[in-house]
Amino acid sequence: MDINSDDLLTFVTVVDSGSMSAAAVHLGQTTSGVSRALARLEEKLQTSLLTRTTRRMELTEEGQLFLDRARRILASLEEVEECIRMRRQQPAGRLSVDAASPFMLHCIVPHVAEFRALYPEIRLELTSNDRIADLIEHRTDIAIRIGTLNDSTLHARPLTSSPLHVLASPAYLARHGVPATPEELAGHALLGFAQYEQGNVWPLRHAAGDSMAIAPALAASSGETLRQLALAGEGITCLADFMTRADIAGGRLVPVLAACNTGYRQQIHAVYYRNTQLARRIGCFLEFLQQKL
């Protein structure tokens, strides 16, 4: 049997991408080339790894078993590469970083060029996920998570904290008026999160307590989508300072009920599995990012 790392990478990429065409883009190959490579791998193994229909692909039982082993082998190869490169005292190799799209766009992307200039041999791979993802399943080295962390086997490093602002555009407030009390929000169009109830509890002091659960008239899964809706004058929302600071400074968004805001700060952590071979890459990135934050 003559299975090599390219075979493993092709198979894992097809599974992670969800289709032959998406895997081809990721690998820089043609769709037909990826299909032939997968067929050759199945021929070498003398078993079917994926069942294919016109709409989707599913792993066979043998495919799932092979996938788990393939991920481990590829991770081991990356560790060997890193170990050899560490002898030159220069962090190198792939580093996959996942963060919700607002944090990625406002806090990571603006600094990528500087990081790459400092560490040219680290190959950054950036993904945006607005849901908690399994780090091993998604081959993610570092995940940036905002808000309260659940208990887990991951290591967490606090990076910073960000206050929350209740905001609306000047155009919206001109049309609908400025609420004078938290209770008056009931008469306004509120923009909130879909499937993230914690994001719909706003840090407003009112007669019933120091926080207010709102029922959004329009909901979105991403804070960046809510920001764009607020800028477009669709309603009032509550978002982190790190993604709205420039909008407030430029007058594009206006704080609402600032006197009632409790000053609650949302915690931001980096989570990762402890891995000796990855430690230098992770450490370099987190120290750099923390300085920028």
HELIX and SHEET records of a PDB file:
HELIX    1   1 SER A    5  SER A   17  1                                  13    
HELIX    2   2 MET A   20  LEU A   27  1                                   8    
HELIX    3   3 THR A   31  LEU A   45  1                                  15    
HELIX    4   4 GLU A   61  MET A   86  1                                  26    
HELIX    5   5 SER A  101  PHE A  103  1                                   3    
HELIX    6   6 MET A  104  ILE A  108  3                                   5    
HELIX    7   7 VAL A  109  HIS A  111  5                                   3    
HELIX    8   8 VAL A  112  LEU A  118  1                                   7    
HELIX    9   9 PRO A  170  HIS A  176  1                                   7    
HELIX   10  10 PRO A  182  GLY A  187  5                                   6    
HELIX   11  11 GLU A  197  ASN A  200  5                                   4    
HELIX   12  12 GLY A  223  LEU A  231  1                                   9    
HELIX   13  13 ASP A  241  ALA A  249  1                                   9    
HELIX   14  14 ALA A  258  CYS A  260  5                                   3    
HELIX   15  15 ALA A  279  LYS A  292  1                                  14    
SHEET    1   A 2 LEU A  50  ARG A  52  0                                        
SHEET    2   A 2 MET A  57  LEU A  59 -1                                        
SHEET    1   B 8 ILE A 122  SER A 128  0                                        
SHEET    2   B 8 GLY A  93  ALA A  99  1                                        
SHEET    3   B 8 ILE A 142  ILE A 146  1                                        
SHEET    4   B 8 ARG A 265  TYR A 272 -1                                        
SHEET    5   B 8 HIS A 155  ALA A 168 -1                                        
SHEET    6   B 8 ILE A 236  ALA A 240 -1                                        
SHEET    7   B 8 LEU A 190  PHE A 193  1                                        
SHEET    8   B 8 LEU A 218  ALA A 220  1                                        
SHEET    1   C 6 ILE A 122  SER A 128  0                                        
SHEET    2   C 6 GLY A  93  ALA A  99  1                                        
SHEET    3   C 6 ILE A 142  ILE A 146  1                                        
SHEET    4   C 6 ARG A 265  TYR A 272 -1                                        
SHEET    5   C 6 HIS A 155  ALA A 168 -1                                        
SHEET    6   C 6 VAL A 254  PRO A 255 -1                                        
SHEET    1   D 2 VAL A 201  TRP A 202  0                                        
SHEET    2   D 2 MET A 212  ALA A 213 -1                                        
END                                                                             
